[in-house]
């Protein structure tokens, strides 16, 4: 059955319900939930997921730790299911730090139009990836990007960075350790400096410097 989502006008006033694919085709505003996992070990790092090669949009690219569309009738708080489903880690809303809404507008070459209000959260979790149980249907890997390297990469101060984590070996049905070099071309493209802002906010979180915000 097709996924149904709530659609809105540009002022986030509810207009109705529509199939997700149709909403993207027609360019209707809708809501998504983004959660970034931050690890405080070894000077700090941010978790990126590697999108499955089976994904229709942006396969194999690095993206938000966990993210997804709010289904019709879901509240923002209920969007936390995306983290549980995609990363397989138990958590509650009280452990998340809300940064606010981020607005993203983008037209893709395949005709899909993104008009999203993205509710963005940070979650600090100082544990190894062995405690994660990723959803292999959507995620083919999880990698850590050190905060300092991330700040330099996303600000243009360096061209390459090193990530480390795990990838799904489909032939053996198991997760294997990886370490690789990445450039900006490896990340899902964003018009705004989203990844840089997330690294700055992650650094503030680890230093207990509040408030945290995004736009």
PyMOL commands that place a pseudoatom at each C-alpha (Angstrom):
pseudoatom trace, name=CA, resn=UNK, resi=1, chain=A, elem=C, hetatm=0, pos=[0.000, 0.000, 0.000]
pseudoatom trace, name=CA, resn=UNK, resi=2, chain=A, elem=C, hetatm=0, pos=[1.271, 3.468, -0.883]
pseudoatom trace, name=CA, resn=UNK, resi=3, chain=A, elem=C, hetatm=0, pos=[2.658, 5.568, 1.947]
pseudoatom trace, name=CA, resn=UNK, resi=4, chain=A, elem=C, hetatm=0, pos=[0.345, 8.455, 2.860]
pseudoatom trace, name=CA, resn=UNK, resi=5, chain=A, elem=C, hetatm=0, pos=[1.670, 11.740, 4.252]
pseudoatom trace, name=CA, resn=UNK, resi=6, chain=A, elem=C, hetatm=0, pos=[0.174, 15.022, 5.417]
pseudoatom trace, name=CA, resn=UNK, resi=7, chain=A, elem=C, hetatm=0, pos=[0.669, 17.967, 3.073]
pseudoatom trace, name=CA, resn=UNK, resi=8, chain=A, elem=C, hetatm=0, pos=[0.861, 21.654, 4.004]
pseudoatom trace, name=CA, resn=UNK, resi=9, chain=A, elem=C, hetatm=0, pos=[1.163, 25.121, 2.549]
pseudoatom trace, name=CA, resn=UNK, resi=10, chain=A, elem=C, hetatm=0, pos=[4.391, 27.115, 2.918]
pseudoatom trace, name=CA, resn=UNK, resi=11, chain=A, elem=C, hetatm=0, pos=[3.229, 28.387, 6.329]
pseudoatom trace, name=CA, resn=UNK, resi=12, chain=A, elem=C, hetatm=0, pos=[2.823, 24.812, 7.586]
pseudoatom trace, name=CA, resn=UNK, resi=13, chain=A, elem=C, hetatm=0, pos=[-0.968, 24.968, 7.546]
pseudoatom trace, name=CA, resn=UNK, resi=14, chain=A, elem=C, hetatm=0, pos=[-2.431, 21.513, 6.980]
pseudoatom trace, name=CA, resn=UNK, resi=15, chain=A, elem=C, hetatm=0, pos=[-4.057, 21.007, 3.577]
pseudoatom trace, name=CA, resn=UNK, resi=16, chain=A, elem=C, hetatm=0, pos=[-4.824, 17.300, 3.494]
pseudoatom trace, name=CA, resn=UNK, resi=17, chain=A, elem=C, hetatm=0, pos=[-3.359, 13.853, 2.929]
pseudoatom trace, name=CA, resn=UNK, resi=18, chain=A, elem=C, hetatm=0, pos=[-1.675, 12.498, -0.205]
pseudoatom trace, name=CA, resn=UNK, resi=19, chain=A, elem=C, hetatm=0, pos=[0.403, 9.569, -1.427]
pseudoatom trace, name=CA, resn=UNK, resi=20, chain=A, elem=C, hetatm=0, pos=[4.059, 10.298, -0.763]
pseudoatom trace, name=CA, resn=UNK, resi=21, chain=A, elem=C, hetatm=0, pos=[5.148, 9.833, -4.390]
pseudoatom trace, name=CA, resn=UNK, resi=22, chain=A, elem=C, hetatm=0, pos=[2.381, 12.078, -5.646]
pseudoatom trace, name=CA, resn=UNK, resi=23, chain=A, elem=C, hetatm=0, pos=[3.229, 14.749, -3.083]
pseudoatom trace, name=CA, resn=UNK, resi=24, chain=A, elem=C, hetatm=0, pos=[6.832, 14.797, -4.315]
pseudoatom trace, name=CA, resn=UNK, resi=25, chain=A, elem=C, hetatm=0, pos=[5.735, 14.827, -7.936]
pseudoatom trace, name=CA, resn=UNK, resi=26, chain=A, elem=C, hetatm=0, pos=[3.500, 17.843, -7.389]
pseudoatom trace, name=CA, resn=UNK, resi=27, chain=A, elem=C, hetatm=0, pos=[5.886, 19.583, -4.994]
pseudoatom trace, name=CA, resn=UNK, resi=28, chain=A, elem=C, hetatm=0, pos=[3.709, 19.754, -1.889]
pseudoatom trace, name=CA, resn=UNK, resi=29, chain=A, elem=C, hetatm=0, pos=[5.122, 20.780, 1.475]
pseudoatom trace, name=CA, resn=UNK, resi=30, chain=A, elem=C, hetatm=0, pos=[5.412, 17.961, 4.020]
pseudoatom trace, name=CA, resn=UNK, resi=31, chain=A, elem=C, hetatm=0, pos=[7.292, 17.073, 7.211]
pseudoatom trace, name=CA, resn=UNK, resi=32, chain=A, elem=C, hetatm=0, pos=[10.261, 14.791, 7.850]
pseudoatom trace, name=CA, resn=UNK, resi=33, chain=A, elem=C, hetatm=0, pos=[12.186, 13.754, 10.955]
pseudoatom trace, name=CA, resn=UNK, resi=34, chain=A, elem=C, hetatm=0, pos=[16.011, 13.934, 11.100]
pseudoatom trace, name=CA, resn=UNK, resi=35, chain=A, elem=C, hetatm=0, pos=[18.115, 12.584, 13.956]
pseudoatom trace, name=CA, resn=UNK, resi=36, chain=A, elem=C, hetatm=0, pos=[21.900, 12.914, 14.068]
pseudoatom trace, name=CA, resn=UNK, resi=37, chain=A, elem=C, hetatm=0, pos=[23.823, 10.635, 16.416]
pseudoatom trace, name=CA, resn=UNK, resi=38, chain=A, elem=C, hetatm=0, pos=[26.877, 12.204, 18.044]
pseudoatom trace, name=CA, resn=UNK, resi=39, chain=A, elem=C, hetatm=0, pos=[29.629, 10.190, 19.744]
pseudoatom trace, name=CA, resn=UNK, resi=40, chain=A, elem=C, hetatm=0, pos=[31.739, 11.921, 22.388]
pseudoatom trace, name=CA, resn=UNK, resi=41, chain=A, elem=C, hetatm=0, pos=[34.681, 9.520, 22.237]
pseudoatom trace, name=CA, resn=UNK, resi=42, chain=A, elem=C, hetatm=0, pos=[38.037, 10.475, 20.692]
pseudoatom trace, name=CA, resn=UNK, resi=43, chain=A, elem=C, hetatm=0, pos=[37.308, 14.191, 20.284]
pseudoatom trace, name=CA, resn=UNK, resi=44, chain=A, elem=C, hetatm=0, pos=[33.837, 13.560, 18.924]
pseudoatom trace, name=CA, resn=UNK, resi=45, chain=A, elem=C, hetatm=0, pos=[32.268, 12.270, 15.718]
pseudoatom trace, name=CA, resn=UNK, resi=46, chain=A, elem=C, hetatm=0, pos=[28.983, 12.322, 13.831]
pseudoatom trace, name=CA, resn=UNK, resi=47, chain=A, elem=C, hetatm=0, pos=[27.258, 9.241, 12.441]
pseudoatom trace, name=CA, resn=UNK, resi=48, chain=A, elem=C, hetatm=0, pos=[26.337, 9.062, 8.760]
pseudoatom trace, name=CA, resn=UNK, resi=49, chain=A, elem=C, hetatm=0, pos=[24.335, 6.305, 7.144]
pseudoatom trace, name=CA, resn=UNK, resi=50, chain=A, elem=C, hetatm=0, pos=[25.279, 4.918, 3.744]
pseudoatom trace, name=CA, resn=UNK, resi=51, chain=A, elem=C, hetatm=0, pos=[22.122, 4.669, 1.682]
pseudoatom trace, name=CA, resn=UNK, resi=52, chain=A, elem=C, hetatm=0, pos=[21.357, 1.268, 0.200]
pseudoatom trace, name=CA, resn=UNK, resi=53, chain=A, elem=C, hetatm=0, pos=[22.306, 0.686, -3.457]
pseudoatom trace, name=CA, resn=UNK, resi=54, chain=A, elem=C, hetatm=0, pos=[18.654, -0.329, -3.916]
pseudoatom trace, name=CA, resn=UNK, resi=55, chain=A, elem=C, hetatm=0, pos=[17.345, 3.129, -3.057]
pseudoatom trace, name=CA, resn=UNK, resi=56, chain=A, elem=C, hetatm=0, pos=[15.676, 4.971, -5.939]
pseudoatom trace, name=CA, resn=UNK, resi=57, chain=A, elem=C, hetatm=0, pos=[17.066, 8.343, -4.855]
pseudoatom trace, name=CA, resn=UNK, resi=58, chain=A, elem=C, hetatm=0, pos=[20.755, 8.907, -4.113]
pseudoatom trace, name=CA, resn=UNK, resi=59, chain=A, elem=C, hetatm=0, pos=[21.867, 5.265, -3.686]
pseudoatom trace, name=CA, resn=UNK, resi=60, chain=A, elem=C, hetatm=0, pos=[25.198, 4.632, -1.911]
pseudoatom trace, name=CA, resn=UNK, resi=61, chain=A, elem=C, hetatm=0, pos=[25.493, 8.222, -0.709]
pseudoatom trace, name=CA, resn=UNK, resi=62, chain=A, elem=C, hetatm=0, pos=[26.204, 9.385, 2.840]
pseudoatom trace, name=CA, resn=UNK, resi=63, chain=A, elem=C, hetatm=0, pos=[23.199, 10.910, 4.593]
pseudoatom trace, name=CA, resn=UNK, resi=64, chain=A, elem=C, hetatm=0, pos=[21.621, 11.781, 7.959]
pseudoatom trace, name=CA, resn=UNK, resi=65, chain=A, elem=C, hetatm=0, pos=[22.134, 9.187, 10.718]
pseudoatom trace, name=CA, resn=UNK, resi=66, chain=A, elem=C, hetatm=0, pos=[18.403, 8.391, 10.609]
pseudoatom trace, name=CA, resn=UNK, resi=67, chain=A, elem=C, hetatm=0, pos=[15.612, 10.201, 8.781]
pseudoatom trace, name=CA, resn=UNK, resi=68, chain=A, elem=C, hetatm=0, pos=[12.218, 9.672, 7.246]
pseudoatom trace, name=CA, resn=UNK, resi=69, chain=A, elem=C, hetatm=0, pos=[8.828, 11.119, 6.367]
pseudoatom trace, name=CA, resn=UNK, resi=70, chain=A, elem=C, hetatm=0, pos=[6.149, 11.592, 8.981]
pseudoatom trace, name=CA, resn=UNK, resi=71, chain=A, elem=C, hetatm=0, pos=[3.208, 9.437, 7.978]
pseudoatom trace, name=CA, resn=UNK, resi=72, chain=A, elem=C, hetatm=0, pos=[-0.305, 10.868, 7.805]
pseudoatom trace, name=CA, resn=UNK, resi=73, chain=A, elem=C, hetatm=0, pos=[-1.517, 11.688, 11.305]
pseudoatom trace, name=CA, resn=UNK, resi=74, chain=A, elem=C, hetatm=0, pos=[1.868, 11.260, 12.972]
pseudoatom trace, name=CA, resn=UNK, resi=75, chain=A, elem=C, hetatm=0, pos=[3.188, 13.904, 15.341]
pseudoatom trace, name=CA, resn=UNK, resi=76, chain=A, elem=C, hetatm=0, pos=[6.758, 15.138, 15.219]
pseudoatom trace, name=CA, resn=UNK, resi=77, chain=A, elem=C, hetatm=0, pos=[7.525, 13.194, 18.400]
pseudoatom trace, name=CA, resn=UNK, resi=78, chain=A, elem=C, hetatm=0, pos=[6.328, 9.964, 16.801]
pseudoatom trace, name=CA, resn=UNK, resi=79, chain=A, elem=C, hetatm=0, pos=[8.976, 10.432, 14.132]
pseudoatom trace, name=CA, resn=UNK, resi=80, chain=A, elem=C, hetatm=0, pos=[11.444, 8.910, 16.583]
pseudoatom trace, name=CA, resn=UNK, resi=81, chain=A, elem=C, hetatm=0, pos=[10.351, 5.534, 15.204]
pseudoatom trace, name=CA, resn=UNK, resi=82, chain=A, elem=C, hetatm=0, pos=[12.634, 6.288, 12.238]
pseudoatom trace, name=CA, resn=UNK, resi=83, chain=A, elem=C, hetatm=0, pos=[15.672, 6.082, 14.507]
pseudoatom trace, name=CA, resn=UNK, resi=84, chain=A, elem=C, hetatm=0, pos=[14.532, 2.841, 16.066]
pseudoatom trace, name=CA, resn=UNK, resi=85, chain=A, elem=C, hetatm=0, pos=[13.686, 1.307, 12.683]
pseudoatom trace, name=CA, resn=UNK, resi=86, chain=A, elem=C, hetatm=0, pos=[16.769, 2.418, 10.753]
pseudoatom trace, name=CA, resn=UNK, resi=87, chain=A, elem=C, hetatm=0, pos=[19.452, 2.122, 13.435]
pseudoatom trace, name=CA, resn=UNK, resi=88, chain=A, elem=C, hetatm=0, pos=[17.938, -0.486, 15.734]
pseudoatom trace, name=CA, resn=UNK, resi=89, chain=A, elem=C, hetatm=0, pos=[18.752, 1.441, 18.906]
pseudoatom trace, name=CA, resn=UNK, resi=90, chain=A, elem=C, hetatm=0, pos=[16.268, 2.071, 21.737]
pseudoatom trace, name=CA, resn=UNK, resi=91, chain=A, elem=C, hetatm=0, pos=[15.792, 5.708, 22.729]
pseudoatom trace, name=CA, resn=UNK, resi=92, chain=A, elem=C, hetatm=0, pos=[13.222, 8.161, 24.036]
pseudoatom trace, name=CA, resn=UNK, resi=93, chain=A, elem=C, hetatm=0, pos=[12.385, 11.713, 22.988]
pseudoatom trace, name=CA, resn=UNK, resi=94, chain=A, elem=C, hetatm=0, pos=[13.679, 13.065, 26.309]
pseudoatom trace, name=CA, resn=UNK, resi=95, chain=A, elem=C, hetatm=0, pos=[17.213, 12.019, 25.294]
pseudoatom trace, name=CA, resn=UNK, resi=96, chain=A, elem=C, hetatm=0, pos=[17.097, 14.074, 22.080]
pseudoatom trace, name=CA, resn=UNK, resi=97, chain=A, elem=C, hetatm=0, pos=[18.045, 17.730, 21.637]
pseudoatom trace, name=CA, resn=UNK, resi=98, chain=A, elem=C, hetatm=0, pos=[15.700, 19.576, 19.282]
pseudoatom trace, name=CA, resn=UNK, resi=99, chain=A, elem=C, hetatm=0, pos=[17.383, 22.051, 16.930]
pseudoatom trace, name=CA, resn=UNK, resi=100, chain=A, elem=C, hetatm=0, pos=[14.173, 23.224, 15.264]
pseudoatom trace, name=CA, resn=UNK, resi=101, chain=A, elem=C, hetatm=0, pos=[12.906, 23.118, 11.711]
pseudoatom trace, name=CA, resn=UNK, resi=102, chain=A, elem=C, hetatm=0, pos=[15.116, 23.189, 8.676]
pseudoatom trace, name=CA, resn=UNK, resi=103, chain=A, elem=C, hetatm=0, pos=[13.496, 24.062, 5.333]
pseudoatom trace, name=CA, resn=UNK, resi=104, chain=A, elem=C, hetatm=0, pos=[14.733, 22.280, 2.216]
pseudoatom trace, name=CA, resn=UNK, resi=105, chain=A, elem=C, hetatm=0, pos=[13.643, 23.064, -1.333]
pseudoatom trace, name=CA, resn=UNK, resi=106, chain=A, elem=C, hetatm=0, pos=[15.151, 21.100, -4.218]
pseudoatom trace, name=CA, resn=UNK, resi=107, chain=A, elem=C, hetatm=0, pos=[14.111, 19.858, -7.654]
pseudoatom trace, name=CA, resn=UNK, resi=108, chain=A, elem=C, hetatm=0, pos=[15.698, 16.606, -8.753]
pseudoatom trace, name=CA, resn=UNK, resi=109, chain=A, elem=C, hetatm=0, pos=[16.521, 15.481, -12.269]
pseudoatom trace, name=CA, resn=UNK, resi=110, chain=A, elem=C, hetatm=0, pos=[14.024, 12.611, -11.991]
pseudoatom trace, name=CA, resn=UNK, resi=111, chain=A, elem=C, hetatm=0, pos=[11.156, 15.082, -11.618]
pseudoatom trace, name=CA, resn=UNK, resi=112, chain=A, elem=C, hetatm=0, pos=[10.817, 14.750, -7.856]
pseudoatom trace, name=CA, resn=UNK, resi=113, chain=A, elem=C, hetatm=0, pos=[10.290, 18.026, -6.007]
pseudoatom trace, name=CA, resn=UNK, resi=114, chain=A, elem=C, hetatm=0, pos=[11.320, 18.366, -2.381]
pseudoatom trace, name=CA, resn=UNK, resi=115, chain=A, elem=C, hetatm=0, pos=[9.432, 20.868, -0.252]
pseudoatom trace, name=CA, resn=UNK, resi=116, chain=A, elem=C, hetatm=0, pos=[10.248, 19.757, 3.282]
pseudoatom trace, name=CA, resn=UNK, resi=117, chain=A, elem=C, hetatm=0, pos=[10.029, 21.019, 6.813]
pseudoatom trace, name=CA, resn=UNK, resi=118, chain=A, elem=C, hetatm=0, pos=[12.689, 18.884, 8.500]
pseudoatom trace, name=CA, resn=UNK, resi=119, chain=A, elem=C, hetatm=0, pos=[12.481, 18.551, 12.293]
pseudoatom trace, name=CA, resn=UNK, resi=120, chain=A, elem=C, hetatm=0, pos=[16.149, 18.146, 13.270]
pseudoatom trace, name=CA, resn=UNK, resi=121, chain=A, elem=C, hetatm=0, pos=[17.422, 16.505, 16.464]
pseudoatom trace, name=CA, resn=UNK, resi=122, chain=A, elem=C, hetatm=0, pos=[20.769, 15.541, 17.990]
pseudoatom trace, name=CA, resn=UNK, resi=123, chain=A, elem=C, hetatm=0, pos=[21.282, 12.478, 20.155]
pseudoatom trace, name=CA, resn=UNK, resi=124, chain=A, elem=C, hetatm=0, pos=[24.496, 11.785, 22.032]
pseudoatom trace, name=CA, resn=UNK, resi=125, chain=A, elem=C, hetatm=0, pos=[25.351, 8.096, 22.239]
pseudoatom trace, name=CA, resn=UNK, resi=126, chain=A, elem=C, hetatm=0, pos=[28.875, 7.089, 23.227]
pseudoatom trace, name=CA, resn=UNK, resi=127, chain=A, elem=C, hetatm=0, pos=[28.744, 3.453, 22.172]
pseudoatom trace, name=CA, resn=UNK, resi=128, chain=A, elem=C, hetatm=0, pos=[30.269, 1.242, 19.482]
pseudoatom trace, name=CA, resn=UNK, resi=129, chain=A, elem=C, hetatm=0, pos=[28.436, 0.320, 16.302]
pseudoatom trace, name=CA, resn=UNK, resi=130, chain=A, elem=C, hetatm=0, pos=[28.270, -3.255, 17.568]
pseudoatom trace, name=CA, resn=UNK, resi=131, chain=A, elem=C, hetatm=0, pos=[25.261, -2.063, 19.572]
pseudoatom trace, name=CA, resn=UNK, resi=132, chain=A, elem=C, hetatm=0, pos=[23.414, -0.907, 16.451]
pseudoatom trace, name=CA, resn=UNK, resi=133, chain=A, elem=C, hetatm=0, pos=[21.120, -3.084, 14.344]
pseudoatom trace, name=CA, resn=UNK, resi=134, chain=A, elem=C, hetatm=0, pos=[20.662, -1.198, 11.053]
pseudoatom trace, name=CA, resn=UNK, resi=135, chain=A, elem=C, hetatm=0, pos=[17.800, -1.789, 8.654]
pseudoatom trace, name=CA, resn=UNK, resi=136, chain=A, elem=C, hetatm=0, pos=[19.599, -3.431, 5.729]
pseudoatom trace, name=CA, resn=UNK, resi=137, chain=A, elem=C, hetatm=0, pos=[16.723, -2.745, 3.333]
pseudoatom trace, name=CA, resn=UNK, resi=138, chain=A, elem=C, hetatm=0, pos=[17.555, 0.958, 3.462]
pseudoatom trace, name=CA, resn=UNK, resi=139, chain=A, elem=C, hetatm=0, pos=[21.056, 1.183, 4.923]
pseudoatom trace, name=CA, resn=UNK, resi=140, chain=A, elem=C, hetatm=0, pos=[24.178, -0.463, 3.535]
pseudoatom trace, name=CA, resn=UNK, resi=141, chain=A, elem=C, hetatm=0, pos=[26.595, 1.072, 6.026]
pseudoatom trace, name=CA, resn=UNK, resi=142, chain=A, elem=C, hetatm=0, pos=[27.170, 3.280, 9.070]
pseudoatom trace, name=CA, resn=UNK, resi=143, chain=A, elem=C, hetatm=0, pos=[30.278, 5.435, 9.378]
pseudoatom trace, name=CA, resn=UNK, resi=144, chain=A, elem=C, hetatm=0, pos=[31.729, 7.900, 11.855]
pseudoatom trace, name=CA, resn=UNK, resi=145, chain=A, elem=C, hetatm=0, pos=[33.159, 11.210, 10.656]
pseudoatom trace, name=CA, resn=UNK, resi=146, chain=A, elem=C, hetatm=0, pos=[35.400, 12.967, 13.185]
pseudoatom trace, name=CA, resn=UNK, resi=147, chain=A, elem=C, hetatm=0, pos=[34.132, 16.418, 14.121]
pseudoatom trace, name=CA, resn=UNK, resi=148, chain=A, elem=C, hetatm=0, pos=[37.331, 18.257, 13.267]
pseudoatom trace, name=CA, resn=UNK, resi=149, chain=A, elem=C, hetatm=0, pos=[37.595, 16.591, 9.873]
pseudoatom trace, name=CA, resn=UNK, resi=150, chain=A, elem=C, hetatm=0, pos=[33.912, 17.268, 9.281]
pseudoatom trace, name=CA, resn=UNK, resi=151, chain=A, elem=C, hetatm=0, pos=[34.271, 20.944, 10.127]
pseudoatom trace, name=CA, resn=UNK, resi=152, chain=A, elem=C, hetatm=0, pos=[37.201, 21.249, 7.739]
pseudoatom trace, name=CA, resn=UNK, resi=153, chain=A, elem=C, hetatm=0, pos=[35.607, 19.222, 4.938]
pseudoatom trace, name=CA, resn=UNK, resi=154, chain=A, elem=C, hetatm=0, pos=[32.242, 20.987, 4.971]
pseudoatom trace, name=CA, resn=UNK, resi=155, chain=A, elem=C, hetatm=0, pos=[33.796, 24.440, 5.297]
pseudoatom trace, name=CA, resn=UNK, resi=156, chain=A, elem=C, hetatm=0, pos=[36.061, 23.807, 2.291]
pseudoatom trace, name=CA, resn=UNK, resi=157, chain=A, elem=C, hetatm=0, pos=[39.301, 23.826, 4.300]
pseudoatom trace, name=CA, resn=UNK, resi=158, chain=A, elem=C, hetatm=0, pos=[40.122, 20.311, 3.072]
pseudoatom trace, name=CA, resn=UNK, resi=159, chain=A, elem=C, hetatm=0, pos=[39.056, 18.156, 0.127]
pseudoatom trace, name=CA, resn=UNK, resi=160, chain=A, elem=C, hetatm=0, pos=[39.168, 14.707, 1.716]
pseudoatom trace, name=CA, resn=UNK, resi=161, chain=A, elem=C, hetatm=0, pos=[38.273, 13.134, 5.048]
pseudoatom trace, name=CA, resn=UNK, resi=162, chain=A, elem=C, hetatm=0, pos=[38.419, 9.634, 6.484]
pseudoatom trace, name=CA, resn=UNK, resi=163, chain=A, elem=C, hetatm=0, pos=[35.357, 7.781, 7.787]
pseudoatom trace, name=CA, resn=UNK, resi=164, chain=A, elem=C, hetatm=0, pos=[35.260, 4.468, 9.613]
pseudoatom trace, name=CA, resn=UNK, resi=165, chain=A, elem=C, hetatm=0, pos=[32.463, 2.096, 10.514]
pseudoatom trace, name=CA, resn=UNK, resi=166, chain=A, elem=C, hetatm=0, pos=[30.671, -0.925, 9.072]
pseudoatom trace, name=CA, resn=UNK, resi=167, chain=A, elem=C, hetatm=0, pos=[29.115, -1.950, 5.783]
pseudoatom trace, name=CA, resn=UNK, resi=168, chain=A, elem=C, hetatm=0, pos=[26.654, -4.710, 4.942]
pseudoatom trace, name=CA, resn=UNK, resi=169, chain=A, elem=C, hetatm=0, pos=[28.210, -7.615, 3.037]
pseudoatom trace, name=CA, resn=UNK, resi=170, chain=A, elem=C, hetatm=0, pos=[25.161, -8.971, 1.233]
pseudoatom trace, name=CA, resn=UNK, resi=171, chain=A, elem=C, hetatm=0, pos=[26.851, -12.122, -0.039]
pseudoatom trace, name=CA, resn=UNK, resi=172, chain=A, elem=C, hetatm=0, pos=[27.813, -13.193, 3.488]
pseudoatom trace, name=CA, resn=UNK, resi=173, chain=A, elem=C, hetatm=0, pos=[24.860, -11.515, 5.242]
pseudoatom trace, name=CA, resn=UNK, resi=174, chain=A, elem=C, hetatm=0, pos=[27.063, -9.835, 7.808]
pseudoatom trace, name=CA, resn=UNK, resi=175, chain=A, elem=C, hetatm=0, pos=[28.488, -6.455, 8.775]
pseudoatom trace, name=CA, resn=UNK, resi=176, chain=A, elem=C, hetatm=0, pos=[32.179, -5.887, 8.130]
pseudoatom trace, name=CA, resn=UNK, resi=177, chain=A, elem=C, hetatm=0, pos=[34.490, -3.107, 9.276]
pseudoatom trace, name=CA, resn=UNK, resi=178, chain=A, elem=C, hetatm=0, pos=[35.451, -0.397, 6.777]
pseudoatom trace, name=CA, resn=UNK, resi=179, chain=A, elem=C, hetatm=0, pos=[37.676, 2.656, 6.626]
pseudoatom trace, name=CA, resn=UNK, resi=180, chain=A, elem=C, hetatm=0, pos=[37.590, 4.879, 3.566]
pseudoatom trace, name=CA, resn=UNK, resi=181, chain=A, elem=C, hetatm=0, pos=[38.364, 8.307, 2.225]
pseudoatom trace, name=CA, resn=UNK, resi=182, chain=A, elem=C, hetatm=0, pos=[35.470, 10.559, 1.219]
pseudoatom trace, name=CA, resn=UNK, resi=183, chain=A, elem=C, hetatm=0, pos=[34.928, 13.904, -0.487]
pseudoatom trace, name=CA, resn=UNK, resi=184, chain=A, elem=C, hetatm=0, pos=[31.897, 16.182, -0.709]
pseudoatom trace, name=CA, resn=UNK, resi=185, chain=A, elem=C, hetatm=0, pos=[30.802, 14.154, -3.756]
pseudoatom trace, name=CA, resn=UNK, resi=186, chain=A, elem=C, hetatm=0, pos=[30.053, 11.204, -1.455]
pseudoatom trace, name=CA, resn=UNK, resi=187, chain=A, elem=C, hetatm=0, pos=[27.376, 13.046, 0.518]
pseudoatom trace, name=CA, resn=UNK, resi=188, chain=A, elem=C, hetatm=0, pos=[23.750, 13.524, -0.475]
pseudoatom trace, name=CA, resn=UNK, resi=189, chain=A, elem=C, hetatm=0, pos=[23.758, 17.024, -2.006]
pseudoatom trace, name=CA, resn=UNK, resi=190, chain=A, elem=C, hetatm=0, pos=[22.223, 19.874, -0.010]
pseudoatom trace, name=CA, resn=UNK, resi=191, chain=A, elem=C, hetatm=0, pos=[21.930, 23.477, -1.141]
pseudoatom trace, name=CA, resn=UNK, resi=192, chain=A, elem=C, hetatm=0, pos=[22.539, 24.892, 2.339]
pseudoatom trace, name=CA, resn=UNK, resi=193, chain=A, elem=C, hetatm=0, pos=[25.484, 24.186, 4.662]
pseudoatom trace, name=CA, resn=UNK, resi=194, chain=A, elem=C, hetatm=0, pos=[23.491, 21.552, 6.513]
pseudoatom trace, name=CA, resn=UNK, resi=195, chain=A, elem=C, hetatm=0, pos=[26.355, 19.181, 7.319]
pseudoatom trace, name=CA, resn=UNK, resi=196, chain=A, elem=C, hetatm=0, pos=[28.626, 21.996, 8.489]
pseudoatom trace, name=CA, resn=UNK, resi=197, chain=A, elem=C, hetatm=0, pos=[25.923, 23.339, 10.792]
pseudoatom trace, name=CA, resn=UNK, resi=198, chain=A, elem=C, hetatm=0, pos=[25.312, 19.873, 12.234]
pseudoatom trace, name=CA, resn=UNK, resi=199, chain=A, elem=C, hetatm=0, pos=[29.035, 19.498, 13.001]
pseudoatom trace, name=CA, resn=UNK, resi=200, chain=A, elem=C, hetatm=0, pos=[29.057, 22.897, 14.725]
pseudoatom trace, name=CA, resn=UNK, resi=201, chain=A, elem=C, hetatm=0, pos=[25.999, 21.985, 16.796]
pseudoatom trace, name=CA, resn=UNK, resi=202, chain=A, elem=C, hetatm=0, pos=[27.483, 18.562, 17.623]
pseudoatom trace, name=CA, resn=UNK, resi=203, chain=A, elem=C, hetatm=0, pos=[30.635, 20.254, 18.871]
pseudoatom trace, name=CA, resn=UNK, resi=204, chain=A, elem=C, hetatm=0, pos=[28.553, 22.590, 21.042]
pseudoatom trace, name=CA, resn=UNK, resi=205, chain=A, elem=C, hetatm=0, pos=[26.595, 19.626, 22.398]
pseudoatom trace, name=CA, resn=UNK, resi=206, chain=A, elem=C, hetatm=0, pos=[29.748, 17.792, 23.455]
pseudoatom trace, name=CA, resn=UNK, resi=207, chain=A, elem=C, hetatm=0, pos=[31.048, 20.973, 25.102]
pseudoatom trace, name=CA, resn=UNK, resi=208, chain=A, elem=C, hetatm=0, pos=[27.707, 21.518, 26.883]
pseudoatom trace, name=CA, resn=UNK, resi=209, chain=A, elem=C, hetatm=0, pos=[27.340, 24.869, 25.167]
pseudoatom trace, name=CA, resn=UNK, resi=210, chain=A, elem=C, hetatm=0, pos=[23.669, 25.656, 24.789]
pseudoatom trace, name=CA, resn=UNK, resi=211, chain=A, elem=C, hetatm=0, pos=[21.338, 26.623, 23.166]
pseudoatom trace, name=CA, resn=UNK, resi=212, chain=A, elem=C, hetatm=0, pos=[21.433, 24.571, 19.983]
pseudoatom trace, name=CA, resn=UNK, resi=213, chain=A, elem=C, hetatm=0, pos=[19.577, 25.605, 16.834]
pseudoatom trace, name=CA, resn=UNK, resi=214, chain=A, elem=C, hetatm=0, pos=[19.307, 25.188, 13.079]
pseudoatom trace, name=CA, resn=UNK, resi=215, chain=A, elem=C, hetatm=0, pos=[17.445, 26.914, 10.260]
for i in range(1, 215): cmd.bond("trace and resi %d" % i, "trace and resi %d" % (i + 1))
show_as sticks, trace
zoom trace
